[in-house]
Amino acid sequence: MKTVRVHSACLEGAGAFLVTVQARFEPAQQGPTEFHLTGLPDALLRESRGRLACVLAAGRLKAGPGRLHLHLTPAARRKSGEGLDLALVLACAAAVGHLRPSQVSGVLFLGEVGIDGSLTSTPGGLAAALEARRQGITEVLAPPTAAREAAELPDVSAFEASTLAEVLQHLTRDADDPGRRPALDPRPAPEDEAPSGRSLDEVRGQAGTKFALQVAAAGGHGLLLVGPPGAGKTMLARRLPELLPPPDLDERIAATAIRSAAGRSPEGLVGERPFRAPHHTTSFAGLLGGGNPIAPGEITLAHGGVLFLDELPEFRREALEGLRQPLEEGRVHIARAGRRLSLPADFQLIAAMNPCPCGYAGHPRVVCRCPPSAVRRYRQRISGPVLDRIDLRVALRPVPLEDLVPGTACTANQASAGGEGARLIQEARAARRRSMGRGAQGARCNARLQSDELDAVAPLDPGPAELLRRAADGRQLSSRAVQSLRRVARTVADLAGRDRIDAEAMATALALREGLT
């Protein structure tokens, strides 16, 4: 009796892990076929034992009397999901002699199998193919949706099938057989278009905030917008992704794999950076990840893109405090019921809030009636450590009426300055390329510079150093805030095309941190 090994995968968090189905058949003189499944399967997988006999019969792969032992490895990890069905069926077929072990080795099999032999796609095709490629498996056979996801990976041959009969036909034919199913081709990558900036041009006024968005995009800095209702905080925040450079192939694969593992089957690789805007009632697990089984949260779904938190003080305090580690490390570590996972969470944070509970503190036309104690309690909902990790804090003023009403002189002047949005985008992307190209830090934006890297790429001359020293003493800045100012000043200098940080760049960095004190 030989043991047959067939590969599949289970989803876990924002990725997948490889599962090997080991099968062995012990024939008997008489009696039914008994199926024994071990290796910590969940209830859904345990139910598959009842389906296997029907599926094998539908594919004319009847086992006969005896015992089929099926074991899932690694044995210590819980297995879940219907995506293992196809691997279980093929392992049984090979164990009883309908397939040679060599025909099912070195291939990743994914998909749910119905009792009539039909195949149904399951989530996580790209995530599973990524893990299989890491383990040296570069061939995937799955239903159409999952196979097309896997086909997006370089160096992976993906084949699609809609029924068990098509799978068997593919496996039993030689590689040079013209009747064998061809490998899928990846979808063509979207062509990079020159930025139009039309969306940014729609924002009237708020020149200072647009510059802050440009700095945030150029350096990857977090940004907090503080202003009264209707000042344009949400509108401006939603335009930040336009200033960011388009994702490269690795970033597109990573973002697509996360969406795939989360059950959001994408059509090809995503072409834009993620933008997530959870409501302030989102739970701790919904924002940071968790649950049973552990599922990625909003910060993981925003990996490589932007996380927008509107009405920041209204979020639960424990959820905001949970952002501290991901903002520093770019990953979130989750421990639940003896299981530990580390999920990617390298996102750019942009947040918005009112200056007070009623929203009108400092408004030029509407009187704020909040007592100072209420304003203080409102702002204290955001702790100092969380606020310290946001590099840019900008106060917005209401847009003057003459900027909003068509036909005024101011509007006409602004309309004549068309193309401002495209210019902001081009300058931000050029500054980002300049910072990412520095050999001392590798391919990282300025917001991720460590202390030793700052000393190498952002040294301070006496003028900016004195400005920083006076600000640190006067504002009682923490060490993290001092380093944050140096990073922002480096980005401002990059936007201006300067090799060194001058006093103007440092003064600009200080001004961009005054929105909430």
C-alpha positions in Angstrom: 0.0 0.0 0.0 1.5 3.3 -1.2 0.8 6.7 0.3 -0.3 9.3 -2.3 0.3 13.0 -1.7 -1.8 15.8 -3.2 -1.3 19.5 -2.6 -4.0 22.1 -1.8 -4.2 25.2 0.5 -6.2 26.7 3.3 -6.8 30.4 3.8 -5.5 32.0 7.0 -5.7 35.7 7.7 -4.5 37.6 4.7 -2.8 34.7 3.1 -2.8 30.9 2.9 -0.8 27.9 4.0 0.0 24.8 2.0 -1.9 21.6 2.9 -0.8 18.1 1.8 -3.5 15.4 1.5 -2.0 12.0 2.2 -4.1 9.1 1.1 -3.8 5.3 1.6 -6.2 2.6 0.6 -6.6 -0.7 2.5 -8.8 -3.1 0.3 -11.1 -5.6 2.0 -12.9 -8.7 0.8 -16.4 -7.2 1.2 -18.3 -4.3 2.7 -18.6 -0.6 1.8 -15.8 1.9 1.3 -15.0 3.6 4.7 -13.4 7.1 4.7 -11.3 8.2 7.7 -10.2 11.8 7.7 -7.7 13.1 10.2 -5.5 16.2 10.6 -7.7 18.6 12.5 -10.4 19.1 9.9 -13.3 21.5 10.7 -17.0 20.5 10.5 -17.2 21.4 6.9 -14.3 19.1 5.9 -15.7 16.3 8.1 -18.9 16.5 6.1 -16.8 15.9 2.9 -16.5 12.2 3.8 -20.1 11.7 3.0 -19.7 13.4 -0.4 -16.5 11.5 -1.5 -18.3 8.3 -2.4 -20.9 10.2 -4.6 -18.2 12.2 -6.3 -16.0 9.2 -7.0 -19.0 7.4 -8.4 -19.9 10.4 -10.6 -16.3 10.3 -12.0 -16.3 6.5 -12.4 -13.6 6.3 -9.8 -15.4 3.9 -7.4 -13.0 2.6 -4.7 -14.6 -0.7 -3.8 -14.7 -2.3 -0.4 -12.0 -1.2 2.0 -10.7 1.7 4.0 -9.5 5.0 2.6 -7.2 6.8 5.1 -7.0 10.6 4.5 -4.6 12.7 6.5 -4.1 16.5 6.3 -0.7 17.9 7.0 0.6 19.9 8.8 -1.4 18.0 11.4 -1.2 20.7 14.2 -3.0 23.4 12.2 -6.7 23.5 11.9 -8.0 23.1 8.3 -11.1 24.7 7.1 -12.8 25.6 3.8 -14.3 23.7 0.9 -11.3 24.5 -1.3 -9.7 21.1 -0.3 -12.5 19.1 -2.0 -10.7 18.6 -5.3 -7.4 17.5 -3.7 -9.3 15.0 -1.4 -11.1 13.5 -4.4 -7.9 13.2 -6.5 -6.0 11.7 -3.6 -8.7 9.0 -3.2 -8.6 8.3 -6.9 -4.8 8.0 -6.9 -4.8 5.8 -3.8 -7.2 3.3 -5.3 -5.3 3.1 -8.6 -7.3 5.3 -11.0 -4.5 7.8 -11.3 -0.7 7.4 -11.0 0.9 9.3 -8.1 3.1 11.1 -10.6 0.1 12.6 -12.3 -1.1 14.5 -9.2 2.3 15.4 -7.8 3.7 18.9 -8.1 0.3 20.5 -8.7 -1.8 22.7 -6.5 -5.5 21.7 -6.6 -8.2 24.1 -5.5 -12.0 24.0 -5.7 -15.2 22.7 -4.3 -16.6 19.5 -5.9 -20.4 18.9 -6.1 -21.8 15.3 -5.8 -22.4 15.5 -9.6 -18.7 16.2 -10.3 -19.1 19.9 -11.0 -16.4 22.3 -9.7 -17.1 25.6 -7.9 -14.5 28.3 -7.3 -13.6 29.2 -3.8 -11.9 32.4 -2.5 -8.2 32.8 -2.3 -6.9 31.5 -5.6 -4.1 34.1 -5.8 -3.2 33.8 -2.1 -3.0 30.0 -2.4 -0.9 30.2 -5.6 1.5 32.7 -3.9 2.2 30.3 -1.0 2.5 27.3 -3.4 5.1 29.2 -5.5 7.1 29.9 -2.3 7.1 26.1 -1.7 8.2 25.4 -5.3 4.9 24.4 -6.8 4.3 26.3 -10.0 1.3 24.6 -11.5 -2.3 25.2 -10.4 -5.5 23.5 -11.5 -8.7 25.1 -10.3 -12.2 26.3 -11.4 -12.2 29.3 -13.7 -12.3 32.2 -11.2 -9.5 30.8 -8.9 -7.4 29.7 -11.9 -7.6 33.2 -13.5 -6.4 34.7 -10.2 -3.4 32.3 -10.1 -2.6 33.0 -13.7 -1.7 36.6 -12.8 1.5 35.4 -11.1 4.7 35.2 -13.1 6.3 31.7 -13.4 2.9 30.0 -12.5 1.1 27.9 -15.0 -2.7 27.9 -14.2 -5.2 25.6 -15.8 -9.0 25.9 -15.4 -11.6 23.2 -15.3 -15.4 23.3 -14.7 -15.9 19.6 -13.9 -14.1 16.6 -12.4 -14.1 14.9 -15.8 -12.2 17.9 -17.3 -9.6 17.6 -14.5 -9.1 13.9 -15.1 -8.8 14.5 -18.8 -6.1 17.1 -18.2 -4.2 14.9 -15.8 -4.2 11.8 -17.9 -2.9 13.5 -21.1 0.8 14.2 -21.8 2.1 17.7 -21.8 2.6 17.7 -25.6 -0.9 16.3 -26.2 -2.8 18.9 -28.3 -6.0 17.9 -26.5 -4.5 19.0 -23.1 -6.0 22.1 -21.6 -3.8 25.2 -22.3 -2.4 27.3 -19.5 -4.2 30.6 -18.9 -2.5 33.9 -19.9 -2.4 36.7 -17.4 -4.5 39.7 -18.2 -2.6 42.6 -19.8 -1.4 45.2 -17.3 -3.3 48.5 -17.4 -1.4 51.2 -19.3 -0.1 54.1 -17.2 -1.9 57.3 -18.1 -0.6 60.8 -17.6 -2.4 62.2 -14.5 -5.2 64.6 -15.5 -5.7 66.1 -12.0 -9.3 66.9 -12.9 -10.6 65.7 -9.6 -8.2 67.9 -7.7 -9.1 70.8 -9.9 -12.7 70.4 -8.7 -11.6 71.4 -5.2 -12.0 75.2 -4.9 -9.8 77.1 -2.5 -7.9 75.3 0.2 -4.5 75.8 -1.4 -2.7 75.2 1.8 -4.5 71.9 2.4 -3.7 70.8 -1.2 -0.1 71.4 -0.5 -0.3 69.3 2.7 -1.8 66.5 0.6 1.1 66.9 -1.8 3.6 66.6 1.0 1.7 63.6 2.5 1.8 61.8 -0.9 5.4 62.6 -1.6 6.7 61.3 1.7 4.1 58.7 2.7 3.2 60.8 5.8 0.1 60.5 7.9 -2.2 63.5 7.8 -4.9 64.8 10.1 -7.4 67.4 8.8 -9.1 69.5 11.4 -11.9 71.8 10.4 -15.6 72.7 10.7 -18.4 70.8 8.9 -18.5 71.5 5.2 -14.9 72.8 5.0 -14.0 70.0 2.6 -12.1 67.5 4.8 -13.6 64.3 3.4 -13.5 65.6 -0.2 -9.8 66.4 0.1 -9.0 63.2 1.9 -10.5 61.1 -0.9 -8.2 62.8 -3.4 -5.0 61.6 -1.7 -4.8 58.4 -3.8 -4.6 60.5 -7.0 -1.3 62.0 -5.9 0.3 58.6 -5.1 2.3 56.8 -7.7 0.6 53.8 -9.3 1.5 50.5 -7.6 4.2 48.3 -9.1 3.7 44.6 -9.9 4.7 43.4 -6.5 2.3 45.8 -4.8 -0.5 44.9 -7.1 0.0 41.2 -6.4 0.1 41.8 -2.6 -3.1 43.9 -2.6 -4.9 41.4 -4.8 -3.8 38.5 -2.7 -5.2 40.1 0.4 -8.5 40.8 -1.2 -8.6 37.3 -2.6 -7.9 35.8 0.9 -10.6 38.0 2.4 -13.2 36.5 0.0 -13.4 39.4 -2.4 -12.4 37.7 -5.6 -11.0 40.4 -7.9 -11.1 40.4 -11.7 -7.4 40.3 -12.4 -4.8 42.3 -10.5 -6.0 45.5 -8.9 -4.7 48.5 -10.8 -5.1 51.1 -8.1 -4.0 51.5 -4.6 -6.6 50.5 -2.0 -8.6 53.2 -0.3 -10.5 52.1 2.8 -12.9 54.3 4.7 -14.5 52.4 7.6 -17.3 53.9 9.6 -16.5 55.1 13.1 -18.7 52.4 14.6 -16.3 49.7 13.2 -15.3 47.2 15.9 -11.8 46.5 17.1 -11.7 43.3 15.1 -13.2 45.0 12.1 -10.5 47.7 12.1 -7.4 45.7 13.2 -8.4 42.1 12.3 -9.5 39.2 14.4 -12.5 36.9 14.8 -12.7 33.1 14.5 -11.3 32.2 12.1 -8.9 35.2 12.1 -9.9 37.6 9.2 -8.0 40.6 8.0 -9.3 44.0 9.2 -9.5 47.3 7.5 -5.8 48.2 8.1 -4.8 45.0 6.2 -7.2 45.6 3.4 -5.6 49.1 3.1 -2.1 47.6 2.8 -0.1 49.5 0.2 -2.8 52.2 0.0 -4.7 54.7 2.2 -6.8 54.2 5.3 -9.2 57.1 5.9 -10.7 57.6 9.3 -13.4 60.2 9.3 -14.7 61.6 12.6 -11.5 60.3 14.3 -12.5 61.1 17.9 -15.7 59.0 17.4 -13.7 55.8 16.9 -13.5 53.5 19.9 -10.4 54.3 22.0 -9.1 50.8 22.1 -9.3 50.6 18.3 -7.3 53.8 17.9 -4.7 52.6 20.4 -4.4 49.4 18.4 -3.1 51.5 15.5 0.1 52.4 17.3 2.1 49.3 16.5 0.9 49.0 12.8 1.8 52.6 12.2 5.3 51.9 13.4 6.0 48.5 12.0 3.7 48.2 9.0 2.3 44.9 10.4 -0.4 43.9 12.9 0.2 40.9 15.2 -3.0 39.1 16.3 -3.3 36.4 19.0 -6.6 34.6 19.4 -7.3 31.4 21.2 -3.8 30.1 21.0 -3.3 31.2 17.4 -0.9 33.9 16.4 -0.8 35.7 13.0 1.2 38.6 11.6 -0.8 40.4 8.9 0.5 43.1 6.5 -0.7 46.6 7.4 1.6 49.1 5.7 -0.9 51.8 5.0 -0.9 55.6 4.8 -3.3 57.1 7.4 -5.4 60.1 6.7 -7.9 61.3 9.3 -10.4 64.0 9.7 -12.1 65.6 12.7 -14.0 68.7 13.9 -12.2 71.1 16.2 -14.9 70.7 18.9 -18.1 68.7 19.6 -20.3 71.2 17.8 -17.7 71.6 15.1 -17.6 75.4 14.9 -14.7 76.4 17.1 -12.7 79.1 15.3 -15.4 79.5 12.6 -15.5 83.0 11.2 -19.3 83.2 10.9 -20.8 80.6 13.3 -20.4 80.9 17.0 -19.1 77.9 19.0 -21.0 77.3 22.2 -18.9 74.5 23.5 -17.4 75.1 27.0 -13.6 74.8 27.2 -13.9 71.6 29.2 -16.0 69.9 26.5 -13.5 70.9 23.8 -10.7 69.5 26.0 -12.5 66.2 26.6 -13.4 65.9 22.9 -9.8 66.3 21.8 -8.5 64.0 24.6 -10.3 61.1 22.9 -7.2 60.9 20.8 -4.3 59.9 23.0 -0.9 61.6 22.8 0.9 58.5 21.5 -1.6 58.1 18.6 -1.5 61.8 17.7 2.3 61.8 17.9 2.5 59.2 15.1 0.6 61.5 12.7 3.2 63.6 11.0 1.0 66.3 9.4 -1.8 68.2 11.2 -3.6 70.8 9.1 -6.4 73.2 10.2 -8.9 74.0 7.5 -10.9 77.2 7.3 -14.3 77.4 5.5 -14.0 78.2 1.9 -15.0 81.8 1.2 -18.4 82.2 -0.5 -16.9 84.0 -3.5 -14.8 80.9 -4.2 -17.8 78.7 -4.4 -20.3 80.8 -6.4 -19.9 80.5 -10.1 -19.4 83.7 -12.1 -17.4 85.7 -9.5 -14.0 87.1 -10.2 -12.3 84.7 -7.9 -13.9 81.7 -9.5 -13.0 82.9 -12.9 -9.4 83.4 -11.9 -9.3 79.9 -10.4 -10.8 78.4 -13.5 -8.1 80.0 -15.7 -5.5 78.3 -13.6 -6.6 74.9 -14.9 -4.0 72.1 -14.7 -3.1 72.8 -11.1 -4.1 69.3 -10.1 -1.9 67.6 -12.8 1.0 69.8 -11.6 0.5 68.8 -8.0 0.4 65.1 -8.9 3.5 65.3 -11.1 5.5 67.1 -8.5 4.4 64.7 -5.7 5.4 61.6 -7.7 8.7 63.1 -8.8 9.6 63.9 -5.1 8.6 60.4 -4.1 10.8 58.8 -6.8 13.6 61.0 -5.6 13.3 59.8 -2.0 12.8 56.2 -3.0 15.9 56.2 -5.1 18.3 57.0 -2.2 20.7 54.1 -1.7 21.1 54.8 2.0 17.5 53.9 2.8 16.6 51.4 0.0 13.2 51.6 -1.6 11.3 53.3 1.2 9.5 56.6 1.5 10.6 59.3 3.9 8.0 58.5 6.5 9.7 55.2 7.1 13.2 56.5 7.6 14.9 55.4 10.8 17.2 57.5 13.0 20.4 56.4 11.4 19.0 56.9 7.9 17.8 60.4 8.8 21.4 61.3 9.8 22.6 60.2 6.4 19.9 61.7 4.1 18.5 64.5 6.3 21.5 66.2 8.0 20.6 69.7 9.5 22.6 72.8 8.9 22.9 75.3 11.8 19.9 77.4 10.6 17.2 74.6 10.5 18.8 72.9 13.5 18.2 76.0 15.6 14.6 76.3 14.4 14.0 72.7 15.4 15.7 73.2 18.8 13.5 76.2 19.6 10.4 74.4 18.5 11.2 71.4 20.6 11.8 73.5 23.7 8.8 75.7 23.2 6.3 73.0 22.2 7.8 70.4 24.5 8.1 67.9 21.6 8.8 64.3 22.1 11.7 62.5 20.5 9.3 60.9 18.0 7.9 64.3 17.1 11.4 65.7 16.5 12.3 62.9 14.2 8.9 63.3 12.5 9.7 66.9 11.8 13.0 66.0 10.2 11.2 63.5 7.9 8.7 66.1 6.8 11.4 68.7 6.2 13.2 66.1 4.0 10.0 65.7 2.0 9.5 69.4 1.6 13.1 69.8 0.4 12.5 67.0 -2.1 9.4 68.8 -3.5 11.5 71.9 -3.9 14.3 69.9 -5.6 16.9 70.7 -2.9 19.6 68.3 -1.7 19.7 69.6 1.8 17.2 70.7 4.4 17.2 74.5 4.7 15.5 76.8 7.2 12.5 77.3 4.8 11.9 73.5 4.6 12.1 73.2 8.4 9.7 76.2 8.9 7.2 74.6 6.5 7.4 71.3 8.4 6.7 73.1 11.7 3.7 74.9 10.1 2.3 71.6 8.8 2.2 70.3 12.4 0.2 73.1 14.0 -3.3 72.0 13.1 -4.1 70.5 16.5 -2.0 71.4 19.5 
